[in-house]
Amino acid sequence: MLTINVAVLLAVIVVLRLRRRTEARSRLDEKFTVIVVLALGVLIAPTPVGEGILDFLGQLASGITQSSR
């Protein structure tokens, strides 16, 4: 039996949708892309990869905040 990781499938869909030219997109198409990206974020967030991304972004934000002082 073939199993498909939903997060990987959504990532492939996002990459394929974002490769299209911006002028060729309708508002409905853009909304659908946003919904797919949000769903991908929800699926990635509780994983170790998602936690690593969150940690990296937190360190980046604190570094920017400290450098601006």
All heavy atoms as a GROMACS GRO file, in nm:
protein
  522
    1MET      N    1   0.084  -0.118   0.000
    1MET     CA    2   0.000   0.000   0.000
    1MET      C    3   0.089   0.124   0.000
    1MET      O    4   0.185   0.133   0.074
    1MET     CB    5  -0.091  -0.003   0.122
    1MET     CG    6  -0.179   0.115   0.134
    1MET     SD    7  -0.289   0.096   0.275
    1MET     CE    8  -0.411   0.211   0.230
    2LEU      N    9   0.053   0.221  -0.081
    2LEU     CA   10   0.128   0.346  -0.093
    2LEU      C   11   0.072   0.448   0.006
    2LEU      O   12  -0.048   0.471   0.010
    2LEU     CB   13   0.117   0.400  -0.235
    2LEU     CG   14   0.184   0.532  -0.263
    2LEU    CD1   15   0.336   0.515  -0.253
    2LEU    CD2   16   0.147   0.581  -0.401
    3THR      N   17   0.160   0.506   0.086
    3THR     CA   18   0.117   0.612   0.177
    3THR      C   19   0.178   0.743   0.131
    3THR      O   20   0.292   0.747   0.084
    3THR     CB   21   0.162   0.583   0.322
    3THR    OG1   22   0.303   0.573   0.324
    3THR    CG2   23   0.100   0.454   0.373
    4ILE      N   24   0.100   0.849   0.144
    4ILE     CA   25   0.146   0.981   0.103
    4ILE      C   26   0.141   1.072   0.225
    4ILE      O   27   0.039   1.081   0.293
    4ILE     CB   28   0.056   1.039  -0.008
    4ILE    CG1   29   0.061   0.950  -0.132
    4ILE    CG2   30   0.098   1.181  -0.042
    4ILE    CD1   31  -0.034   0.992  -0.241
    5ASN      N   32   0.251   1.136   0.254
    5ASN     CA   33   0.256   1.233   0.362
    5ASN      C   34   0.185   1.359   0.314
    5ASN      O   35   0.221   1.418   0.212
    5ASN     CB   36   0.402   1.262   0.398
    5ASN     CG   37   0.414   1.348   0.520
    5ASN    OD1   38   0.319   1.414   0.562
    5ASN    ND2   39   0.532   1.349   0.578
    6VAL      N   40   0.082   1.400   0.386
    6VAL     CA   41   0.001   1.514   0.344
    6VAL      C   42   0.084   1.643   0.340
    6VAL      O   43   0.067   1.726   0.250
    6VAL     CB   44  -0.122   1.531   0.438
    6VAL    CG1   45  -0.202   1.653   0.401
    6VAL    CG2   46  -0.208   1.407   0.432
    7ALA      N   47   0.176   1.659   0.434
    7ALA     CA   48   0.259   1.778   0.435
    7ALA      C   49   0.347   1.785   0.310
    7ALA      O   50   0.363   1.892   0.251
    7ALA     CB   51   0.345   1.782   0.561
    8VAL      N   52   0.402   1.672   0.269
    8VAL     CA   53   0.485   1.670   0.149
    8VAL      C   54   0.400   1.700   0.026
    8VAL      O   55   0.440   1.776  -0.062
    8VAL     CB   56   0.556   1.533   0.134
    8VAL    CG1   57   0.627   1.523   0.000
    8VAL    CG2   58   0.654   1.512   0.248
    9LEU      N   59   0.280   1.642   0.021
    9LEU     CA   60   0.190   1.668  -0.091
    9LEU      C   61   0.154   1.817  -0.099
    9LEU      O   62   0.158   1.877  -0.207
    9LEU     CB   63   0.064   1.584  -0.077
    9LEU     CG   64  -0.040   1.600  -0.188
    9LEU    CD1   65   0.016   1.557  -0.321
    9LEU    CD2   66  -0.164   1.521  -0.154
   10LEU      N   67   0.122   1.878   0.014
   10LEU     CA   68   0.090   2.021   0.015
   10LEU      C   69   0.212   2.106  -0.024
   10LEU      O   70   0.198   2.207  -0.092
   10LEU     CB   71   0.037   2.064   0.152
   10LEU     CG   72  -0.106   2.023   0.182
   10LEU    CD1   73  -0.143   2.061   0.326
   10LEU    CD2   74  -0.203   2.085   0.085
   11ALA      N   75   0.331   2.064   0.018
   11ALA     CA   76   0.452   2.139  -0.019
   11ALA      C   77   0.473   2.135  -0.170
   11ALA      O   78   0.507   2.236  -0.231
   11ALA     CB   79   0.574   2.081   0.053
   12VAL      N   80   0.448   2.021  -0.231
   12VAL     CA   81   0.461   2.010  -0.377
   12VAL      C   82   0.358   2.098  -0.445
   12VAL      O   83   0.388   2.169  -0.542
   12VAL     CB   84   0.447   1.863  -0.421
   12VAL    CG1   85   0.433   1.850  -0.572
   12VAL    CG2   86   0.566   1.781  -0.372
   13ILE      N   87   0.235   2.098  -0.395
   13ILE     CA   88   0.129   2.182  -0.452
   13ILE      C   89   0.167   2.330  -0.442
   13ILE      O   90   0.150   2.407  -0.537
   13ILE     CB   91  -0.006   2.154  -0.384
   13ILE    CG1   92  -0.055   2.014  -0.422
   13ILE    CG2   93  -0.110   2.259  -0.421
   13ILE    CD1   94  -0.176   1.969  -0.344
   14VAL      N   95   0.220   2.372  -0.327
   14VAL     CA   96   0.259   2.511  -0.308
   14VAL      C   97   0.369   2.550  -0.408
   14VAL      O   98   0.363   2.655  -0.471
   14VAL     CB   99   0.306   2.536  -0.163
   14VAL    CG1  100   0.376   2.669  -0.149
   14VAL    CG2  101   0.187   2.528  -0.069
   15VAL      N  102   0.469   2.465  -0.422
   15VAL     CA  103   0.579   2.495  -0.515
   15VAL      C  104   0.526   2.507  -0.657
   15VAL      O  105   0.562   2.601  -0.730
   15VAL     CB  106   0.689   2.387  -0.506
   15VAL    CG1  107   0.789   2.400  -0.619
   15VAL    CG2  108   0.761   2.396  -0.372
   16LEU      N  109   0.441   2.415  -0.697
   16LEU     CA  110   0.386   2.420  -0.833
   16LEU      C  111   0.300   2.545  -0.855
   16LEU      O  112   0.306   2.607  -0.961
   16LEU     CB  113   0.305   2.294  -0.862
   16LEU     CG  114   0.385   2.165  -0.873
   16LEU    CD1  115   0.292   2.046  -0.893
   16LEU    CD2  116   0.487   2.173  -0.984
   17ARG      N  117   0.222   2.582  -0.755
   17ARG     CA  118   0.135   2.700  -0.769
   17ARG      C  119   0.215   2.829  -0.769
   17ARG      O  120   0.181   2.923  -0.839
   17ARG     CB  121   0.031   2.703  -0.659
   17ARG     CG  122  -0.069   2.589  -0.671
   17ARG     CD  123  -0.177   2.598  -0.567
   17ARG     NE  124  -0.264   2.711  -0.588
   17ARG     CZ  125  -0.365   2.714  -0.676
   17ARG    NH1  126  -0.389   2.611  -0.750
   17ARG    NH2  127  -0.441   2.821  -0.686
   18LEU      N  128   0.322   2.836  -0.693
   18LEU     CA  129   0.401   2.959  -0.686
   18LEU      C  130   0.493   2.977  -0.806
   18LEU      O  131   0.543   3.087  -0.829
   18LEU     CB  132   0.483   2.962  -0.556
   18LEU     CG  133   0.399   2.977  -0.429
   18LEU    CD1  134   0.490   2.976  -0.308
   18LEU    CD2  135   0.315   3.103  -0.433
   19ARG      N  136   0.514   2.871  -0.884
   19ARG     CA  137   0.596   2.884  -1.004
   19ARG      C  138   0.524   2.957  -1.116
   19ARG      O  139   0.586   3.006  -1.209
   19ARG     CB  140   0.639   2.746  -1.053
   19ARG     CG  141   0.742   2.683  -0.963
   19ARG     CD  142   0.784   2.552  -1.016
   19ARG     NE  143   0.810   2.561  -1.160
   19ARG     CZ  144   0.882   2.478  -1.229
   19ARG    NH1  145   0.936   2.377  -1.168
   19ARG    NH2  146   0.900   2.492  -1.357
   20ARG      N  147   0.392   2.963  -1.108
   20ARG     CA  148   0.314   3.030  -1.212
   20ARG      C  149   0.338   3.180  -1.209
   20ARG      O  150   0.370   3.238  -1.105
   20ARG     CB  151   0.165   3.003  -1.193
   20ARG     CG  152   0.132   2.857  -1.214
   20ARG     CD  153  -0.011   2.825  -1.186
   20ARG     NE  154  -0.102   2.914  -1.257
   20ARG     CZ  155  -0.226   2.935  -1.219
   20ARG    NH1  156  -0.273   2.875  -1.114
   20ARG    NH2  157  -0.304   3.015  -1.288
   21ARG      N  158   0.318   3.245  -1.322
   21ARG     CA  159   0.334   3.390  -1.329
   21ARG      C  160   0.227   3.458  -1.244
   21ARG      O  161   0.113   3.414  -1.237
   21ARG     CB  162   0.320   3.437  -1.474
   21ARG     CG  163   0.435   3.398  -1.559
   21ARG     CD  164   0.436   3.469  -1.692
   21ARG     NE  165   0.314   3.541  -1.722
   21ARG     CZ  166   0.240   3.524  -1.831
   21ARG    NH1  167   0.275   3.434  -1.919
   21ARG    NH2  168   0.133   3.596  -1.853
   22THR      N  169   0.262   3.569  -1.184
   22THR     CA  170   0.170   3.643  -1.098
   22THR      C  171   0.052   3.697  -1.177
   22THR      O  172  -0.061   3.698  -1.130
   22THR     CB  173   0.244   3.759  -1.028
   22THR    OG1  174   0.354   3.705  -0.958
   22THR    CG2  175   0.153   3.830  -0.932
   23GLU      N  176   0.077   3.742  -1.300
   23GLU     CA  177  -0.030   3.802  -1.380
   23GLU      C  178  -0.139   3.701  -1.416
   23GLU      O  179  -0.250   3.739  -1.446
   23GLU     CB  180   0.027   3.860  -1.511
   23GLU     CG  181   0.125   3.973  -1.491
   23GLU     CD  182   0.266   3.922  -1.467
   23GLU    OE1  183   0.299   3.809  -1.507
   23GLU    OE2  184   0.344   3.996  -1.405
   24ALA      N  185  -0.106   3.572  -1.414
   24ALA     CA  186  -0.201   3.469  -1.455
   24ALA      C  187  -0.292   3.426  -1.341
   24ALA      O  188  -0.378   3.342  -1.361
   24ALA     CB  189  -0.126   3.348  -1.509
   25ARG      N  190  -0.277   3.484  -1.224
   25ARG     CA  191  -0.356   3.440  -1.108
   25ARG      C  192  -0.478   3.528  -1.087
   25ARG      O  193  -0.472   3.650  -1.095
   25ARG     CB  194  -0.270   3.445  -0.981
   25ARG     CG  195  -0.155   3.350  -0.985
   25ARG     CD  196  -0.083   3.352  -0.853
   25ARG     NE  197   0.041   3.278  -0.868
   25ARG     CZ  198   0.147   3.301  -0.796
   25ARG    NH1  199   0.146   3.393  -0.704
   25ARG    NH2  200   0.255   3.232  -0.816
   26SER      N  201  -0.588   3.464  -1.053
   26SER     CA  202  -0.708   3.537  -1.016
   26SER      C  203  -0.711   3.551  -0.864
   26SER      O  204  -0.630   3.491  -0.793
   26SER     CB  205  -0.833   3.463  -1.064
   26SER     OG  206  -0.845   3.340  -0.994
   27ARG      N  207  -0.805   3.630  -0.814
   27ARG     CA  208  -0.815   3.645  -0.668
   27ARG      C  209  -0.850   3.513  -0.602
   27ARG      O  210  -0.798   3.480  -0.496
   27ARG     CB  211  -0.921   3.749  -0.633
   27ARG     CG  212  -0.874   3.889  -0.656
   27ARG     CD  213  -0.978   3.988  -0.608
   27ARG     NE  214  -0.929   4.121  -0.631
   27ARG     CZ  215  -0.935   4.215  -0.539
   27ARG    NH1  216  -0.991   4.191  -0.424
   27ARG    NH2  217  -0.886   4.334  -0.564
   28LEU      N  218  -0.937   3.437  -0.665
   28LEU     CA  219  -0.975   3.306  -0.610
   28LEU      C  220  -0.854   3.214  -0.606
   28LEU      O  221  -0.833   3.140  -0.508
   28LEU     CB  222  -1.088   3.245  -0.693
   28LEU     CG  223  -1.141   3.111  -0.643
   28LEU    CD1  224  -1.202   3.126  -0.504
   28LEU    CD2  225  -1.245   3.058  -0.740
   29ASP      N  226  -0.772   3.219  -0.710
   29ASP     CA  227  -0.652   3.138  -0.716
   29ASP      C  228  -0.555   3.177  -0.605
   29ASP      O  229  -0.494   3.092  -0.540
   29ASP     CB  230  -0.587   3.155  -0.853
   29ASP     CG  231  -0.480   3.052  -0.882
   29ASP    OD1  232  -0.492   2.939  -0.829
   29ASP    OD2  233  -0.387   3.084  -0.956
   30GLU      N  234  -0.540   3.306  -0.580
   30GLU     CA  235  -0.451   3.352  -0.473
   30GLU      C  236  -0.505   3.311  -0.336
   30GLU      O  237  -0.429   3.271  -0.248
   30GLU     CB  238  -0.434   3.503  -0.480
   30GLU     CG  239  -0.352   3.549  -0.598
   30GLU     CD  240  -0.340   3.699  -0.606
   30GLU    OE1  241  -0.404   3.770  -0.526
   30GLU    OE2  242  -0.265   3.745  -0.694
   31LYS      N  243  -0.636   3.320  -0.316
   31LYS     CA  244  -0.695   3.278  -0.188
   31LYS      C  245  -0.673   3.129  -0.164
   31LYS      O  246  -0.644   3.087  -0.053
   31LYS     CB  247  -0.844   3.312  -0.186
   31LYS     CG  248  -0.872   3.459  -0.174
   31LYS     CD  249  -1.020   3.486  -0.176
   31LYS     CE  250  -1.048   3.635  -0.175
   31LYS     NZ  251  -1.190   3.666  -0.182
   32PHE      N  252  -0.689   3.050  -0.270
   32PHE     CA  253  -0.667   2.906  -0.257
   32PHE      C  254  -0.523   2.876  -0.219
   32PHE      O  255  -0.496   2.791  -0.133
   32PHE     CB  256  -0.704   2.834  -0.387
   32PHE     CG  257  -0.686   2.685  -0.380
   32PHE    CD1  258  -0.773   2.607  -0.305
   32PHE    CD2  259  -0.581   2.624  -0.446
   32PHE    CE1  260  -0.756   2.471  -0.297
   32PHE    CE2  261  -0.563   2.488  -0.438
   32PHE     CZ  262  -0.650   2.410  -0.363
   33THR      N  263  -0.428   2.949  -0.279
   33THR     CA  264  -0.287   2.931  -0.246
   33THR      C  265  -0.260   2.965  -0.099
   33THR      O  266  -0.188   2.894  -0.031
   33THR     CB  267  -0.198   3.016  -0.338
   33THR    OG1  268  -0.224   2.980  -0.474
   33THR    CG2  269  -0.051   2.996  -0.309
   34VAL      N  270  -0.321   3.072  -0.052
   34VAL     CA  271  -0.304   3.110   0.090
   34VAL      C  272  -0.358   3.002   0.182
   34VAL      O  273  -0.296   2.966   0.282
   34VAL     CB  274  -0.371   3.247   0.117
   34VAL    CG1  275  -0.380   3.275   0.265
   34VAL    CG2  276  -0.296   3.358   0.046
   35ILE      N  277  -0.473   2.946   0.150
   35ILE     CA  278  -0.533   2.841   0.232
   35ILE      C  279  -0.444   2.717   0.234
   35ILE      O  280  -0.422   2.657   0.339
   35ILE     CB  281  -0.675   2.807   0.181
   35ILE    CG1  282  -0.769   2.923   0.211
   35ILE    CG2  283  -0.727   2.679   0.243
   35ILE    CD1  284  -0.904   2.912   0.144
   36VAL      N  285  -0.388   2.682   0.118
   36VAL     CA  286  -0.299   2.565   0.112
   36VAL      C  287  -0.173   2.589   0.194
   36VAL      O  288  -0.126   2.501   0.266
   36VAL     CB  289  -0.265   2.531  -0.035
   36VAL    CG1  290  -0.156   2.428  -0.044
   36VAL    CG2  291  -0.389   2.482  -0.109
   37VAL      N  292  -0.117   2.710   0.186
   37VAL     CA  293   0.003   2.742   0.263
   37VAL      C  294  -0.026   2.740   0.413
   37VAL      O  295   0.054   2.690   0.492
   37VAL     CB  296   0.061   2.878   0.219
   37VAL    CG1  297   0.168   2.927   0.314
   37VAL    CG2  298   0.116   2.868   0.078
   38LEU      N  299  -0.141   2.793   0.454
   38LEU     CA  300  -0.178   2.788   0.596
   38LEU      C  301  -0.196   2.644   0.644
   38LEU      O  302  -0.153   2.609   0.754
   38LEU     CB  303  -0.305   2.868   0.619
   38LEU     CG  304  -0.290   3.020   0.613
   38LEU    CD1  305  -0.427   3.087   0.624
   38LEU    CD2  306  -0.198   3.069   0.722
   39ALA      N  307  -0.259   2.560   0.563
   39ALA     CA  308  -0.275   2.419   0.599
   39ALA      C  309  -0.140   2.351   0.612
   39ALA      O  310  -0.117   2.272   0.704
   39ALA     CB  311  -0.362   2.348   0.495
   40LEU      N  312  -0.048   2.384   0.521
   40LEU     CA  313   0.087   2.328   0.529
   40LEU      C  314   0.156   2.373   0.658
   40LEU      O  315   0.221   2.293   0.725
   40LEU     CB  316   0.169   2.371   0.407
   40LEU     CG  317   0.314   2.325   0.402
   40LEU    CD1  318   0.321   2.174   0.396
   40LEU    CD2  319   0.384   2.386   0.282
   41GLY      N  320   0.138   2.499   0.694
   41GLY     CA  321   0.197   2.548   0.819
   41GLY      C  322   0.143   2.478   0.941
   41GLY      O  323   0.217   2.445   1.034
   42VAL      N  324   0.013   2.451   0.942
   42VAL     CA  325  -0.049   2.380   1.055
   42VAL      C  326   0.004   2.238   1.065
   42VAL      O  327   0.026   2.186   1.175
   42VAL     CB  328  -0.203   2.382   1.041
   42VAL    CG1  329  -0.268   2.286   1.137
   42VAL    CG2  330  -0.256   2.523   1.061
   43LEU      N  331   0.027   2.174   0.951
   43LEU     CA  332   0.079   2.038   0.952
   43LEU      C  333   0.226   2.031   0.992
   43LEU      O  334   0.269   1.936   1.055
   43LEU     CB  335   0.060   1.972   0.815
   43LEU     CG  336  -0.083   1.939   0.778
   43LEU    CD1  337  -0.089   1.889   0.634
   43LEU    CD2  338  -0.140   1.835   0.871
   44ILE      N  339   0.304   2.132   0.955
   44ILE     CA  340   0.448   2.132   0.985
   44ILE      C  341   0.476   2.177   1.128
   44ILE      O  342   0.571   2.131   1.190
   44ILE     CB  343   0.524   2.220   0.884
   44ILE    CG1  344   0.523   2.153   0.748
   44ILE    CG2  345   0.666   2.246   0.929
   44ILE    CD1  346   0.591   2.233   0.640
   45ALA      N  347   0.392   2.264   1.184
   45ALA     CA  348   0.420   2.327   1.314
   45ALA      C  349   0.453   2.229   1.426
   45ALA      O  350   0.550   2.252   1.499
   45ALA     CB  351   0.303   2.417   1.353
   46PRO      N  352   0.378   2.120   1.448
   46PRO     CA  353   0.410   2.034   1.563
   46PRO      C  354   0.526   1.938   1.540
   46PRO      O  355   0.565   1.866   1.631
   46PRO     CB  356   0.280   1.957   1.586
   46PRO     CG  357   0.212   1.955   1.455
   46PRO     CD  358   0.253   2.081   1.386
   47THR      N  359   0.584   1.935   1.423
   47THR     CA  360   0.694   1.842   1.393
   47THR      C  361   0.827   1.901   1.439
   47THR      O  362   0.837   2.021   1.464
   47THR     CB  363   0.700   1.814   1.242
   47THR    OG1  364   0.733   1.934   1.174
   47THR    CG2  365   0.568   1.759   1.190
   48PRO      N  366   0.930   1.818   1.449
   48PRO     CA  367   1.062   1.871   1.485
   48PRO      C  368   1.112   1.976   1.386
   48PRO      O  369   1.178   2.072   1.425
   48PRO     CB  370   1.152   1.747   1.483
   48PRO     CG  371   1.060   1.633   1.508
   48PRO     CD  372   0.930   1.671   1.445
   49VAL      N  373   1.080   1.961   1.258
   49VAL     CA  374   1.119   2.060   1.159
   49VAL      C  375   1.051   2.193   1.188
   49VAL      O  376   1.114   2.299   1.185
   49VAL     CB  377   1.084   2.012   1.016
   49VAL    CG1  378   1.107   2.122   0.915
   49VAL    CG2  379   1.163   1.889   0.980
   50GLY      N  380   0.922   2.189   1.218
   50GLY     CA  381   0.848   2.310   1.249
   50GLY      C  382   0.901   2.378   1.375
   50GLY      O  383   0.911   2.501   1.381
   51GLU      N  384   0.936   2.298   1.475
   51GLU     CA  385   0.991   2.355   1.598
   51GLU      C  386   1.127   2.417   1.572
   51GLU      O  387   1.162   2.520   1.629
   51GLU     CB  388   0.998   2.248   1.706
   51GLU     CG  389   0.862   2.204   1.755
   51GLU     CD  390   0.867   2.090   1.853
   51GLU    OE1  391   0.977   2.045   1.889
   51GLU    OE2  392   0.759   2.043   1.892
   52GLY      N  393   1.206   2.355   1.484
   52GLY     CA  394   1.336   2.411   1.448
   52GLY      C  395   1.321   2.544   1.375
   52GLY      O  396   1.396   2.638   1.400
   53ILE      N  397   1.224   2.551   1.284
   53ILE     CA  398   1.197   2.676   1.213
   53ILE      C  399   1.154   2.785   1.310
   53ILE      O  400   1.201   2.898   1.304
   53ILE     CB  401   1.091   2.654   1.104
   53ILE    CG1  402   1.146   2.565   0.993
   53ILE    CG2  403   1.042   2.787   1.046
   53ILE    CD1  404   1.042   2.518   0.893
   54LEU      N  405   1.066   2.749   1.403
   54LEU     CA  406   1.020   2.845   1.504
   54LEU      C  407   1.135   2.894   1.590
   54LEU      O  408   1.147   3.013   1.618
   54LEU     CB  409   0.910   2.783   1.590
   54LEU     CG  410   0.851   2.872   1.698
   54LEU    CD1  411   0.780   2.992   1.636
   54LEU    CD2  412   0.756   2.794   1.785
   55ASP      N  413   1.222   2.802   1.631
   55ASP     CA  414   1.338   2.841   1.712
   55ASP      C  415   1.430   2.933   1.634
   55ASP      O  416   1.477   3.035   1.687
   55ASP     CB  417   1.413   2.715   1.757
   55ASP     CG  418   1.528   2.748   1.849
   55ASP    OD1  419   1.511   2.832   1.939
   55ASP    OD2  420   1.637   2.689   1.830
   56PHE      N  421   1.455   2.900   1.506
   56PHE     CA  422   1.541   2.984   1.422
   56PHE      C  423   1.482   3.124   1.406
   56PHE      O  424   1.552   3.225   1.420
   56PHE     CB  425   1.561   2.919   1.286
   56PHE     CG  426   1.630   3.008   1.187
   56PHE    CD1  427   1.765   3.031   1.195
   56PHE    CD2  428   1.558   3.070   1.086
   56PHE    CE1  429   1.830   3.113   1.104
   56PHE    CE2  430   1.620   3.153   0.994
   56PHE     CZ  431   1.757   3.174   1.004
   57LEU      N  432   1.353   3.132   1.378
   57LEU     CA  433   1.289   3.263   1.361
   57LEU      C  434   1.289   3.343   1.490
   57LEU      O  435   1.305   3.464   1.489
   57LEU     CB  436   1.147   3.245   1.308
   57LEU     CG  437   1.135   3.194   1.165
   57LEU    CD1  438   0.989   3.173   1.128
   57LEU    CD2  439   1.203   3.287   1.068
   58GLY      N  440   1.272   3.274   1.604
   58GLY     CA  441   1.278   3.342   1.732
   58GLY      C  442   1.416   3.400   1.759
   58GLY      O  443   1.429   3.513   1.807
   59GLN      N  444   1.521   3.324   1.728
   59GLN     CA  445   1.657   3.374   1.746
   59GLN      C  446   1.686   3.489   1.651
   59GLN      O  447   1.752   3.586   1.689
   59GLN     CB  448   1.758   3.261   1.723
   59GLN     CG  449   1.759   3.157   1.831
   59GLN     CD  450   1.855   3.045   1.800
   59GLN    OE1  451   1.924   3.045   1.700
   59GLN    NE2  452   1.860   2.946   1.890
   60LEU      N  453   1.638   3.479   1.529
   60LEU     CA  454   1.656   3.586   1.431
   60LEU      C  455   1.588   3.714   1.478
   60LEU      O  456   1.645   3.822   1.473
   60LEU     CB  457   1.603   3.542   1.295
   60LEU     CG  458   1.617   3.642   1.180
   60LEU    CD1  459   1.764   3.662   1.149
   60LEU    CD2  460   1.542   3.592   1.058
   61ALA      N  461   1.465   3.702   1.526
   61ALA     CA  462   1.391   3.818   1.574
   61ALA      C  463   1.458   3.882   1.695
   61ALA      O  464   1.469   4.004   1.704
   61ALA     CB  465   1.247   3.780   1.607
   62SER      N  466   1.507   3.799   1.788
   62SER     CA  467   1.572   3.856   1.907
   62SER      C  468   1.704   3.922   1.867
   62SER      O  469   1.742   4.023   1.923
   62SER     CB  470   1.594   3.750   2.013
   62SER     OG  471   1.693   3.657   1.974
   63GLY      N  472   1.775   3.864   1.769
   63GLY     CA  473   1.900   3.926   1.722
   63GLY      C  474   1.875   4.059   1.656
   63GLY      O  475   1.950   4.155   1.678
   64ILE      N  476   1.769   4.070   1.579
   64ILE     CA  477   1.734   4.197   1.515
   64ILE      C  478   1.694   4.299   1.620
   64ILE      O  479   1.732   4.416   1.612
   64ILE     CB  480   1.622   4.175   1.410
   64ILE    CG1  481   1.677   4.096   1.293
   64ILE    CG2  482   1.565   4.308   1.363
   64ILE    CD1  483   1.572   4.051   1.194
   65THR      N  484   1.618   4.256   1.719
   65THR     CA  485   1.574   4.347   1.824
   65THR      C  486   1.693   4.399   1.905
   65THR      O  487   1.700   4.519   1.934
   65THR     CB  488   1.476   4.274   1.919
   65THR    OG1  489   1.366   4.226   1.843
   65THR    CG2  490   1.424   4.368   2.027
   66GLN      N  491   1.787   4.311   1.936
   66GLN     CA  492   1.904   4.353   2.014
   66GLN      C  493   1.996   4.443   1.933
   66GLN      O  494   2.059   4.534   1.988
   66GLN     CB  495   1.981   4.231   2.064
   66GLN     CG  496   1.908   4.156   2.171
   66GLN     CD  497   1.980   4.030   2.215
   66GLN    OE1  498   2.086   3.998   2.160
   66GLN    NE2  499   1.925   3.958   2.310
   67SER      N  500   2.007   4.420   1.803
   67SER     CA  501   2.096   4.502   1.722
   67SER      C  502   2.041   4.642   1.698
   67SER      O  503   2.116   4.735   1.669
   67SER     CB  504   2.123   4.435   1.586
   67SER     OG  505   2.007   4.434   1.507
   68SER      N  506   1.909   4.658   1.712
   68SER     CA  507   1.850   4.790   1.689
   68SER      C  508   1.856   4.878   1.814
   68SER      O  509   1.826   4.996   1.808
   68SER     CB  510   1.704   4.776   1.643
   68SER     OG  511   1.626   4.720   1.747
   69ARG      N  512   1.899   4.823   1.924
   69ARG     CA  513   1.906   4.902   2.048
   69ARG      C  514   2.033   4.977   2.059
   69ARG      O  515   2.133   4.965   2.016
   69ARG     CB  516   1.892   4.810   2.171
   69ARG     CG  517   1.753   4.758   2.184
   69ARG     CD  518   1.739   4.676   2.306
   69ARG     NE  519   1.603   4.623   2.311
   69ARG     CZ  520   1.559   4.544   2.404
   69ARG    NH1  521   1.639   4.505   2.501
   69ARG    NH2  522   1.437   4.502   2.405
   0.00000   0.00000   0.00000
